Amino acid sequence: LIFPRYGAAKPKTLKILQWVHFVPGYDKWFNNTYIKEWGAKNDTEVIVDNIGLAGLNARAAAEASAQKGHDLFMFLWPKPDMEHQVIDHKEIYDECIKNVGKPIDLAIKSTYNPKTKKYYGFSDSFVPDPVNYRKDLWDSVGMYPDTWDDVRIGGAKIKKKHNIPVGIGLASEIDTNMALRAIMYSFGSSVHDEQGNVVLNSKETLEAIKFVKALFEEAMTPEVFTWDASANNRFMISGKGSLACNAISITRTAEKIAPEMEKKIWLAKAPKGPVRRMGLEHVMNVYVIWKFAENIEGAKKFLIDYVSNFKTAFLASEYYNFPCFAKTVPDLKTLLAHDKKAQPPDKYKVLEDVLDWATNVGYPGYANAAISEIFGTWVISTMFARVASGHLSPEAALKAADKKVQAVFKKWRARGLV
C-alpha cells in the first residue's frame, strides 16, 4: 500500500463524521488529541463532525444523494444496503492483518458481502451488550439473571415486592432491536439461516414472541413502547429499573453522576435461552469510505493507523469500544479485572469472554442488505410490540412480519446484493 507524501505547501484535509459517543471522554480524546497528533504527522487537517446516532442513516443518505460529504463516515451498525456507494475496504483489512493480526469473525460478518465478495465497510471495534442489573434488588428475591426465565421470574418478583420493573425496550430504536434479536437467537430463532434463506416463520420465533409477551405482562410497564436509545440508561441510573440490556454506558455514566447507584448496578452475561446463550454486539462501529470521498487514500491510512493505536482508544472509551483486532489490546482481561473507577473493581470482568456469547446482526449468517433494511425499518421490534401490547396474536404478528421480510429479501436478491 503506497500513500502519497503530502508537502507542507499543500496540506490535505480529511473529513470524518461519527456519532456523539456515549462516553464523553472518548470524543474529547479523539477530537482534541488523537486527530491533531495524526494530522501533524500526516500533513493533514482532520475535521470531525459528531451527530446523534439517530441521525446517522438520514445524514448518510443525504451525502450519497449529493455525492458529496465526508471522507470517512462511521455507522453504528452494518450498512450493506449502501455497498454501491462505497469503496472496497479489503486493502485496509489486509494492511491491518499485516500490522496487528487477524480481525474477529464478528467484524467480517458485519462488513463483508459473500455474494459480491466486497468489503462494504471496515470495523475497528464493537461494543458488548451485557445485562445491567440492580444487585440489591435481585439479591432481595434470592435470584440472579442468568437465563431469560430468571429475568422473567425474578423480574416479576422484584416488581411485586418493590414496584420496580424490568426494562427491555419494545420501541423503534436500536437497543430494542438488539435485545429482541438476542432473545430470538437464544430461543433458536433468526431472520435467516447461514445460507441466507428466510427462516423467521418458525415455532422458535413463536416461542420467543410468547415469552416477550409474558415478560412484559409480568415484569415490565408500558413506558418501554416509547423509549429512545438512552431511555434504559435513565431508567437504571434514576433507580426506576431492576434490569436492562445495554452497553456499559449505564455504569460509566452512573460513576460520574450517581456513584451510590453505580455500586448497586452490576453486570451479567447475555441471558441463556432454551437453546443457547447468545447476545448481540450493542453497536458495531463500521467505517465506510465513500466512492466520492475527496481523500480516499488519507482515509485508508487514518483507519490503518488508528487500529495500530487502538489500545489508547479502548482506554479513552473506558472499555466501551472493544477491539475487532484482539492483539491491539493484549492485556484486555487484566484491565477488565482491575478497573480503578468501578465498584467493585472487577465489575467489568464479566466481559472478558464476550466473544463466546456476542454475535452480529444477521446471525447465523452475514449482515446483508436485506437484514440491514429489516433492522432499519423496525420489522422485528414492531412484531414483538404488537403482541406485547395486545394488538395482535403471536401468530398474526409473525405472519405479518414474515410477509415483510420475504418481500425485502426478494427485492435485494433482484438487485444482486443478496
Secondary structure, 3 states (H helix, E strand, C coil): CCCCCCCCCCCEEEEEEEECCCCHHHHHHHHHHHHHHHHHHCCEEEEEEEECHHHHHHHHHHHHHHCCCCCEEEECCCCHHHHHHECCCHHHHHHHHHHHCCCCHHHHHCCEECCCCEECCEEEEEECCCEEEEHHHHHHCCCCCCEHHHHHHHHHHHHHHHCCCEECCCCCCHHHHHHHHHHHHHCCCCCECCCCCECCCCHHHHHHHHHHHHHHHHHCCHHHHHCCCCHHHHHHHCCCCCEEECCCHHHHHHHHHCHHHHCCEEEECCCECCCCECEECCEEEEEEEECCCCCHHHHHHHHHHHHHCHHHHHHHCCCCCEECCHHHCCCHHHHHHCCCCCCCCCHHHHHCCHHHCEECCCCCCCCCHHHHHHHHCCHHHHHHHHHHCCCCCHHHHHHHHHHHHHHHHHHHHHCCCC
